[in-house]
């Protein structure tokens, strides 16, 4: 009895990287991708191509310079936004677990969400790679929003509203990877059955999708 108790006390989960190290790697990767995106994709030439029919050249240059200055603040705020997103998602995930009487420490849930967030970083990298292969004169607004390997990448954006096009863009292989990573993390805790983990991961993803779609649709409505 004492031996088993001692083993239970001294047993620790060993990981190659701690949660904060994974978070910092994601922050660095996202900042690097954002910088390359601004420098290599959203160039002054692209801005002139996209807005030349509705704006004069001087106004386009002013808008381009303004967006470049604004992007500096984006680099500074991005780590805070990522941290807030991971914390928010973790708290949302813990709520149904408590209703199921499944006790998983919040720190463990934060780690699961942080690891799953790597799928979103991979999605940004795939989008950057895809856009980098398109000549600036061929870029259209819908291309900047469509994610490769998604339903939105095989349809015409003009035929759909912004919110509907966004929803179709969220149905992609990277979102599937996000769910798979979350499912694997939940199953690895040993506190929940595999079928329950699969159901919870899918339901949680669907809930987040509907929540985000509602926000996009709301801003689309008030902006129209």
Number of C-alpha atoms within 10 A of each C-alpha: 6 7 8 8 9 10 11 10 9 7 8 8 4 7 7 7 9 10 18 11 11 17 21 12 13 21 19 13 17 22 17 14 19 19 16 15 19 15 12 15 22 18 15 18 14 19 18 20 16 18 14 13 9 8 12 11 14 10 13 20 16 11 14 19 13 11 13 16 11 11 15 11 10 15 16 11 11 15 18 12 12 17 15 12 15 22 18 13 17 20 14 14 19 18 12 13 15 11 9 11 11 13 13 16 10 14 11 15 22 21 20 22 22 25 19 22 22 21 20 16 17 17 19 20 19 16 20 20 15 14 21 14 9 12 10 20 11 10 17 13 10 16 18 14 16 22 27 22 16 18 18 24 18 13 14 11 19 9 9 13 12 16 19 15 21 21 20 18 20 18 16 17 16 22 20 15 18 21 22 17 21 27 22 17 20 23 17 14 15 10 14 19 13 15 11 14 19 19 13 20 22 17 13 17 18 13 13 13 15 12 12 15 16 14 12 16 18 12 11 13 11 7 7 5
